[in-house]
Amino acid sequence: MKRVLILLTVAVVMTVSPVVLNAQPVAPSKGQWALALEGSLPLYQAPNSKAESAYVELPDKWLKVPSAVRDHDDNLWYKVQIGKEKGWLAQNGVLLKMGPKSKTASDLYETYARNMKKAKKAPELFETGDPDECKAFLGFNPLGMSEASIQKRLGTPTMRYTDYIESQFTTFSYELPTKNMTFDVCMLDGKVCSIALRNGRADEIKLN
């Protein structure tokens, strides 16, 4: 099962060992684009789970998303064209390229690196759901913040991904512009549950 993993050592969240997905096709630098991480998905005639749909084979390439809308349950739908077929993909199982590399994430990393230097420690990659560790990296504790609140604080993510099977998990990925690193914010049921600093691009999603 393909599942975004940024779940960590939190008292109420079980830790899972990650593996890194093979590199995906590089996303275009501008605009919104979608890449399915499932072999096939239902293509809907309208952005509604009750609309008529048919399963289609998804190409291994980024699909232009001219528009994205939210339904009454606050789920995202992406308008795409696959071959001659036009329709809507639900957010589950689809990686969405949203914004550019993140200057905010880069600034946070530099602050973190300076703090570690003062503490005579080397900056390191990490995954955590501990409030104190989150604060040491960000300068504030994001745990429990809503999707809107974290984006207001950190800006538009470079990528977002919602798990295909377990849709309560969404990851916002902020790619650093000057380093081959990505800062991930993991959401559980619409609230931040953990953060991570990892090597690689934002589209090199960590799955279990």
N, C-alpha and C positions, 0 to 999 in steps of 0.2 A: 504494500500500500504506500502510495506517495503521500508524504505528510511533511509539512514544514516543521522543522525542529529548531526551535530556539527555547524550548522548555527546559528549565533548569532546576537547581536545588532550591526549590521553594517548599515550604512546609506542606502546602496543599497541592503541589504540582510535582509529578513524578519525572525524574531525570531520565533522558533517553540518549544513547550514544549516537552521534551524527555521522553521516557519510556525505561527501560532497558530490553533487550531481555533476556529470560531465558538462563542460562548457557549452552554453547555448549559443546560437547565432547572435552576433553582436547587434544590439538594438540601434535603430537610427537615432541620431543625436537630438532631433527635434520632433515635437508632436507626441501624441499618445499612440502606443502600439501594444498589441496583445500577442502573447505567445502561449499556446496551450501546452501544458506539461502532461497531458493525457493523450492517448492515441486517438480517441474519438470522444466527442461531446455532443449533446443535443444543441441544435441551432433552432432558436425560437423565432416565430414570425413577429412577436412583440415582446417587449421587456417585461414579461410576466410568466411565472412558472405554470400558469394555467393555459397559456397560449399554445397553439398548435406547434409541434416541433418534430424534428427528425434528426437522428444521429448522423453525423458527418465525420469523415476522416480529416484530421487536422494536419495541415502541412507543417514541416519542420522549418518554419520561417515566421517572422514577425508580420502580423496583420494590422493594417492601418485602422485606427479607431477614431472615426470622425466625430463620434459623440458617445457619451456614457451617461446613464441616468440611474437614479435610485428608485426602487419600488417602495411600497408602503411598509415593508419590513426593514428598510434601509440597506438592502442588498444592492450591489452595483450590477449593471448590465452594460455590455460592450457591443456597440453596433459594428459589424464586420462584413466583409465579403470574402467568401471562400469559393474560388472558381467563379462560377456564374451565380452561385447562391448568395443571397443577402439575408441577413437576419441578426439575431442578438445572442450573445454568449453570456451565460451567468458567470459571476466572478469566480466560482469554485473551480479550481484546477487550472486557472488562467493567470499567467504572470502579466501584469500591466506595467508598461514603462510610462511613468508619469512626468517626472521632471528631470532637470540636469543633475550633474554631480553637486554635492551639497557643501557649500562654504561653511554653513553652520556646523556640520559634522566635523569638518576640518578644524574649525576653531575649538570645538569641544575636545578633540584629540590633542591639540597643542596645549590646552589647559591641563588636561590629564597628564601629559608627558612632563610638564613643568612641575606639577604636584608630586609626581613620582620621583623626579630628580631631587626635589627638596627633601623627600623622605628617604633619599639614597637608595631608591629602587629603580629598576628598569621598567619602562612601559611594557605591557604584555597583552596578548590576546586573552579575552575572557568571555564568559557567559555567566550572568548572574541575575537572580531575582531577589537579592538581599538589598534592603533599603540603603544601608550605609555604603555598600560598594557602588550602588547606582549613583549615590550622591558624590562619591569620590571621583567618578568619571564625569558626570554631567554638571556637578555643582548644585543639583537639585534632585529630589526623589520623584521619578515619573510614575512609579508603581500606582496603579489604580486610576490613572488619568484616562480620559475618553479619547477616542480617535480624533475628534475635533480639537481637543485641548492639546494633544501632543503635536499635531500638525501646526497649530497656532504657535507653539513654542519652538519647534524645530524646522518648520517649513514643509514644503511639498516633498515627499519621498522621491527618490530616484525610481524605485520600483515598489509594487505591492503584490502580495500573493495571499490568496485564501485557500486553505486546504480543500481538496475535492471531496473527501469523505467526511472529515471532521471540521465542518465549516465554522466552528467556534474559534478556530485558530487563523489569525491573519498576521502577516509579517510586513512591516514597513522597512525598507532597506534604503539607507542613505549612503551613497558612494562618495568616498573622499576624493577630491579633485587632484591632490598632489601625491597620494600614496595608493598603492594597490591594496586598499582596505575598504571595508564596508561596515557601517554601524547599523545594527538591526534592532528594531523595536518589535517585540512579540506581543500581540494582543490576544487575550482570552476572553470571549464573550463581550467584546467591545471595550475592554479595559487593558491597560498595559500590565503585563505580568512578569516581563523580564527584558533585559537588554543584552546585547552582545557586540563585541568588536572582533572581526574576523578578517583573514586575508581573502583577497579575490574581489571580483566585480559584484555589483548588486544583483546581476542576473544569474550568478552562480549560487543558486539557492541551496540551502542545506536541507536535506530530506532524510527520513529514517528508512 
